[in-house]
Amino acid sequence: MEFPKEDSISIEPNRMPVAAWLANALSLICMTLTAYYWFLFAMAKIRRAGKRPSRRIIL
């Protein structure tokens, strides 16, 4: 197995994992916050409805 020479190694492909990590972290934060606020909104609506959730909460 031959290793590539140092001249043929470029720096450009090394930026892709950083971009992917940033995109994954951003989407994870957004999904977490969305689920958190949706859960609080649903709990408040169930509490106001006298613990009888309607089908509109699921949508």
TORPA-4810 file (N, C-alpha, C, O; in nm, 3 decimals):
<nodes>
NODE_1_0.085_-0.119_0.000_0.000_0.000_0.000_0.089_0.124_0.000_0.173_0.143_0.088_M
NODE_2_0.068_0.206_-0.100_0.149_0.326_-0.110_0.075_0.447_-0.054_-0.044_0.465_-0.078_E
NODE_3_0.147_0.526_0.021_0.089_0.648_0.076_0.107_0.762_-0.024_0.208_0.767_-0.095_F
NODE_4_0.010_0.852_-0.031_0.026_0.965_-0.124_0.137_1.059_-0.079_0.168_1.070_0.040_P
NODE_5_0.196_1.124_-0.175_0.301_1.220_-0.142_0.241_1.343_-0.073_0.122_1.371_-0.086_K
NODE_6_0.326_1.414_-0.001_0.277_1.531_0.072_0.228_1.640_-0.024_0.143_1.720_0.012_E
NODE_7_0.283_1.642_-0.145_0.243_1.745_-0.240_0.099_1.725_-0.288_0.030_1.821_-0.321_D
NODE_8_0.054_1.598_-0.292_-0.079_1.571_-0.346_-0.189_1.588_-0.241_-0.307_1.586_-0.275_S
NODE_9_-0.152_1.605_-0.116_-0.253_1.622_-0.012_-0.295_1.769_-0.008_-0.212_1.858_0.012_I
NODE_10_-0.423_1.792_-0.027_-0.473_1.930_-0.025_-0.544_1.957_0.107_-0.585_1.865_0.178_S
NODE_11_-0.557_2.083_0.139_-0.620_2.122_0.265_-0.772_2.130_0.252_-0.843_2.126_0.352_I
NODE_12_-0.822_2.143_0.130_-0.965_2.166_0.110_-1.055_2.057_0.169_-1.154_2.092_0.234_E
NODE_13_-1.028_1.926_0.150_-1.122_1.826_0.204_-1.132_1.828_0.355_-1.228_1.775_0.410_P
NODE_14_-1.036_1.888_0.424_-1.041_1.889_0.569_-1.145_1.985_0.624_-1.178_1.980_0.743_N
NODE_15_-1.198_2.072_0.539_-1.300_2.165_0.587_-1.438_2.100_0.592_-1.527_2.149_0.662_R
NODE_16_-1.456_1.990_0.520_-1.590_1.931_0.514_-1.637_1.876_0.648_-1.752_1.900_0.684_M
NODE_17_-1.555_1.804_0.727_-1.606_1.756_0.856_-1.647_1.871_0.949_-1.741_1.856_1.027_P
NODE_18_-1.579_1.985_0.941_-1.616_2.099_1.025_-1.753_2.151_0.983_-1.836_2.181_1.069_V
NODE_19_-1.776_2.163_0.854_-1.906_2.211_0.806_-2.017_2.112_0.843_-2.126_2.153_0.883_A
NODE_20_-1.988_1.984_0.830_-2.088_1.883_0.865_-2.116_1.886_1.016_-2.230_1.871_1.058_A
NODE_21_-2.010_1.905_1.096_-2.029_1.910_1.241_-2.112_2.031_1.281_-2.199_2.022_1.367_W
NODE_22_-2.085_2.145_1.216_-2.163_2.266_1.247_-2.309_2.248_1.206_-2.399_2.288_1.280_L
NODE_23_-2.332_2.189_1.090_-2.470_2.169_1.045_-2.543_2.073_1.138_-2.659_2.096_1.172_A
NODE_24_-2.477_1.966_1.179_-2.540_1.870_1.269_-2.568_1.933_1.405_-2.675_1.911_1.462_N
NODE_25_-2.474_2.011_1.456_-2.494_2.075_1.586_-2.609_2.175_1.580_-2.691_2.182_1.671_A
NODE_26_-2.614_2.253_1.472_-2.721_2.353_1.459_-2.858_2.286_1.448_-2.954_2.331_1.511_L
NODE_27_-2.867_2.180_1.368_-2.995_2.112_1.353_-3.035_2.044_1.484_-3.154_2.040_1.517_S
NODE_28_-2.939_1.990_1.557_-2.970_1.926_1.684_-3.023_2.027_1.785_-3.119_2.000_1.857_L
NODE_29_-2.961_2.145_1.789_-3.008_2.250_1.881_-3.148_2.295_1.842_-3.234_2.313_1.929_I
NODE_30_-3.171_2.314_1.713_-3.304_2.359_1.668_-3.411_2.255_1.699_-3.519_2.290_1.745_C
NODE_31_-3.381_2.128_1.674_-3.479_2.024_1.703_-3.507_2.013_1.852_-3.621_1.991_1.893_M
NODE_32_-3.402_2.028_1.934_-3.421_2.019_2.079_-3.509_2.133_2.129_-3.602_2.111_2.207_T
NODE_33_-3.480_2.256_2.083_-3.561_2.370_2.126_-3.705_2.358_2.077_-3.798_2.391_2.150_L
NODE_34_-3.722_2.312_1.952_-3.858_2.297_1.899_-3.937_2.195_1.979_-4.053_2.220_2.014_T
NODE_35_-3.876_2.081_2.009_-3.945_1.978_2.088_-3.976_2.029_2.229_-4.082_2.000_2.284_A
NODE_36_-3.883_2.105_2.287_-3.902_2.157_2.422_-4.020_2.253_2.428_-4.107_2.240_2.514_Y
NODE_37_-4.023_2.350_2.335_-4.132_2.446_2.336_-4.264_2.382_2.295_-4.369_2.421_2.347_Y
NODE_38_-4.263_2.285_2.203_-4.385_2.216_2.166_-4.440_2.139_2.285_-4.562_2.135_2.306_W
NODE_39_-4.350_2.078_2.363_-4.393_2.003_2.481_-4.456_2.097_2.584_-4.561_2.066_2.641_F
NODE_40_-4.393_2.213_2.608_-4.450_2.308_2.704_-4.586_2.358_2.657_-4.679_2.370_2.737_L
NODE_41_-4.598_2.388_2.527_-4.725_2.437_2.473_-4.833_2.331_2.487_-4.947_2.363_2.523_F
NODE_42_-4.799_2.205_2.458_-4.898_2.097_2.468_-4.939_2.076_2.614_-5.057_2.055_2.642_A
NODE_43_-4.843_2.080_2.707_-4.875_2.061_2.848_-4.966_2.173_2.898_-5.062_2.147_2.971_M
NODE_44_-4.937_2.297_2.858_-5.020_2.409_2.901_-5.161_2.396_2.844_-5.259_2.427_2.912_A
NODE_45_-5.172_2.350_2.719_-5.303_2.336_2.657_-5.382_2.223_2.723_-5.503_2.235_2.744_K
NODE_46_-5.314_2.113_2.757_-5.382_2.002_2.825_-5.429_2.048_2.963_-5.539_2.014_3.006_I
NODE_47_-5.346_2.125_3.032_-5.382_2.171_3.166_-5.502_2.266_3.160_-5.590_2.261_3.246_R
NODE_48_-5.505_2.353_3.057_-5.616_2.447_3.044_-5.745_2.375_3.004_-5.854_2.419_3.040_R
NODE_49_-5.732_2.265_2.929_-5.851_2.195_2.879_-5.909_2.100_2.984_-5.999_2.022_2.953_A
NODE_50_-5.859_2.106_3.105_-5.911_2.016_3.207_-5.863_1.874_3.187_-5.938_1.779_3.211_G
NODE_51_-5.739_1.859_3.144_-5.675_1.729_3.122_-5.752_1.643_3.021_-5.751_1.520_3.030_K
NODE_52_-5.817_1.709_2.925_-5.880_1.636_2.814_-5.818_1.686_2.685_-5.869_1.781_2.626_R
NODE_53_-5.710_1.624_2.639_-5.644_1.673_2.517_-5.729_1.652_2.393_-5.796_1.549_2.378_P
NODE_54_-5.726_1.748_2.306_-5.799_1.737_2.180_-5.706_1.685_2.071_-5.584_1.675_2.091_S
NODE_55_-5.764_1.651_1.957_-5.681_1.600_1.848_-5.594_1.709_1.787_-5.497_1.677_1.718_R
NODE_56_-5.626_1.835_1.809_-5.549_1.944_1.750_-5.409_1.955_1.811_-5.319_2.013_1.750_R
NODE_57_-5.390_1.901_1.931_-5.258_1.909_1.996_-5.157_1.824_1.918_-5.039_1.859_1.910_I
NODE_58_-5.203_1.713_1.863_-5.111_1.623_1.792_-5.059_1.689_1.665_-4.944_1.668_1.627_I
NODE_59_-5.143_1.768_1.598_-5.102_1.826_1.470_-5.002_1.938_1.487_-4.958_1.997_1.389_L
</nodes>
